[in-house]
Amino acid sequence: MSKIITEVFSKYNPLKYVQATQVQRCFHSTSSVLLSGNIKNYGKISAEAYDVWFLQKKYEDTDFFQSYITSNGQPALEVGCGTGRLLLYYKKLGLNVEGLDYSRHMLDICRKNAKEKEINVTLYQQSMQDLNMPKQFRTIFVPWGSFMLVNNKLEANQALKKFHDHLLPKGTLLIPVFNPTKHDIHTPPPNNNEWRLRREGTRERDGALIKCWEKVVFLEKEQLEKAEYRYEVILNNQLIETEIEHLCLRWYSQNEFVEMLGNAGFSNIKVFSGYTSKAANEEDNALTFVARKL
């Protein structure tokens, strides 16, 4: 462990304020978030870091999903709402949108953010493959690559069927996916089996710097990305907290995912290039699937 960590920091951005042996002790005490190959929860630091990096910004998917919610009808359900990046923005606009996430840490922060903004939200803690809601929706959307976290294909098919069950007739499902060997979310795709500094940002409440280091292994035949993340919280040039997280993502070809949607009962399936109205082609590495329930 100590050898790996020493190599990480010497290669990328050495932490001059802490010795490699100190880093080793901190990492030995961190938590790991991995159960049965599928992520079941985001840890405390990774959930908080999401707000540091994303909450205050409007990204290309914001208007894309909003256009479907307003034109296709409400209520809408955001699956993988996280800390409220999209959900709270849509609620502030007066849209009838509810949120679902498996991570308790994410939902706790989302509630806090909603309270601070004086926004009433309806939140559910469930996994998408075990979705069991008290109502149906006109629109269900799964932002960014959240659906890819269900890396077991049988469970992914189960999740699609659950989405179909929870849509009203003529309801719409929107799911973006990407090929992580060629595309990543607002950062270049990683090199296979190499550590890199993925993101960093300053926490507003105390000025602490949060860093996320990443190493991924691509299993291209299986269409899987296995990733290890090391989160660090640095305050006053001291490493005060760390967390280790493992994720495994599954990616899909266009034809493969269209077939899965069809098997789940969807029709009128369209595939777009990213978050545009342009039909996807074989060269696109970021796709958004839009499907309708009859």
C-alpha positions, -999 to 999 in steps of 0.1 A, spaced: 0 0 0 27 25 10 46 19 -23 15 25 -44 6 57 -26 41 71 -28 41 65 -65 8 83 -69 19 115 -53 54 115 -67 41 111 -103 12 136 -102 12 163 -76 34 156 -46 20 166 -12 49 185 2 30 191 35 26 154 44 50 124 43 41 93 23 41 73 56 15 97 70 -6 92 39 -3 55 43 -17 55 78 -46 77 68 -55 54 39 -54 24 62 -82 39 82 -105 49 54 -138 34 44 -145 14 13 -178 16 -5 -183 -16 -26 -208 -43 -23 -212 -73 -47 -196 -53 -76 -224 -27 -77 -221 6 -58 -246 7 -30 -238 40 -15 -216 70 -19 -194 78 11 -195 109 32 -166 127 15 -176 118 -20 -211 130 -15 -200 163 0 -174 167 -28 -202 165 -54 -215 198 -42 -180 213 -42 -176 204 -79 -210 206 -94 -239 222 -74 -235 258 -84 -230 252 -121 -255 247 -150 -244 220 -174 -254 209 -208 -279 183 -195 -300 209 -176 -319 224 -205 -321 191 -222 -340 173 -194 -360 204 -187 -374 206 -222 -387 170 -219 -402 176 -185 -421 207 -197 -432 193 -230 -439 157 -221 -457 164 -188 -453 161 -151 -448 147 -125 -412 137 -133 -388 115 -114 -350 121 -113 -333 88 -106 -299 94 -91 -307 130 -79 -276 131 -57 -274 164 -37 -300 182 -59 -280 197 -87 -309 193 -112 -337 186 -88 -335 219 -68 -330 239 -100 -362 224 -115 -381 228 -83 -372 265 -81 -386 269 -116 -419 255 -104 -416 221 -120 -432 190 -104 -401 168 -100 -393 143 -73 -359 127 -65 -346 92 -59 -311 81 -48 -297 51 -30 -271 71 -11 -282 83 23 -253 108 24 -264 123 -9 -300 126 2 -291 142 35 -271 169 17 -300 173 -8 -324 179 21 -300 204 37 -296 223 4 -334 223 -1 -340 237 33 -314 265 28 -331 275 -4 -366 271 11 -376 245 -14 -400 217 -6 -387 184 -21 -400 148 -22 -371 123 -19 -369 85 -19 -340 63 -9 -341 32 -32 -320 15 -58 -332 18 -94 -333 -19 -100 -356 -24 -70 -378 7 -77 -411 5 -58 -429 38 -58 -464 48 -47 -471 66 -80 -464 68 -117 -447 96 -136 -449 113 -170 -411 115 -172 -382 95 -157 -347 106 -163 -313 93 -150 -287 120 -153 -251 117 -165 -238 81 -163 -257 70 -132 -274 41 -149 -240 27 -157 -234 21 -120 -258 -8 -123 -231 -29 -138 -248 -63 -136 -267 -66 -169 -295 -87 -154 -301 -59 -128 -298 -33 -155 -326 -50 -175 -346 -52 -143 -342 -15 -137 -355 -7 -172 -385 -28 -166 -391 -10 -133 -389 24 -151 -415 11 -176 -438 1 -148 -435 35 -131 -443 55 -162 -478 66 -171 -490 57 -206 -471 77 -232 -445 86 -205 -409 91 -215 -376 77 -202 -343 95 -207 -310 77 -200 -275 91 -210 -246 67 -212 -210 69 -225 -180 49 -234 -155 57 -206 -125 46 -226 -132 76 -249 -153 100 -229 -157 113 -194 -178 139 -176 -161 173 -178 -126 158 -178 -105 139 -203 -109 101 -203 -84 84 -180 -55 62 -191 -59 25 -183 -44 14 -150 -28 48 -142 -34 71 -112 -44 107 -119 -59 137 -101 -95 136 -113 -109 167 -96 -102 191 -68 -121 220 -53 -125 242 -22 -152 234 4 -171 266 11 -179 261 48 -143 259 60 -120 265 30 -108 229 30 -94 215 -3 -110 183 -15 -90 162 -40 -101 131 -58 -74 107 -72 -85 80 -96 -72 48 -111 -93 28 -136 -90 -6 -153 -109 -11 -185 -122 -46 -193 -132 -39 -229 -145 -73 -237 -169 -72 -208 -176 -35 -213 -167 -27 -177 -147 1 -160 -134 -8 -126 -123 23 -107 -107 32 -74 -111 67 -60 -91 82 -31 -107 113 -16 -86 137 5 -97 166 27 -68 190 33 -71 219 57 -44 243 67 -19 222 47 -28 191 67 -45 159 55 -74 156 79 -96 130 63 -96 104 36 -120 80 20 -115 52 -5 -143 43 -29 -146 16 -56 -170 18 -86 -177 -5 -115 -194 9 -145 -209 -9 -175 -211 8 -209 -233 -2 -239 -233 -1 -276 -262 17 -293 -278 -14 -307 -274 -33 -274 -292 -7 -253 -319 -2 -279 -326 -39 -277 -327 -38 -239 -352 -9 -239 -374 -28 -264 -373 -59 -242 -384 -38 -213 -415 -28 -232 -404 6 -246 -412 18 -281 -404 49 -303 -367 46 -291 -344 74 -302 -307 78 -297 -292 113 -296 -256 125 -297 -249 137 -262 -276 162 -250 -285 174 -284 -313 169 -309 -289 154 -334 -293 117 -341 -263 97 -329 -239 80 -353 -215 51 -348 -187 74 -339 -205 90 -309 -191 80 -275 -217 99 -254 -253 90 -261 -288 98 -247 -316 73 -252 -351 85 -252 -379 59 -251 -417 60 -248 -441 38 -230 -472 30 -251 
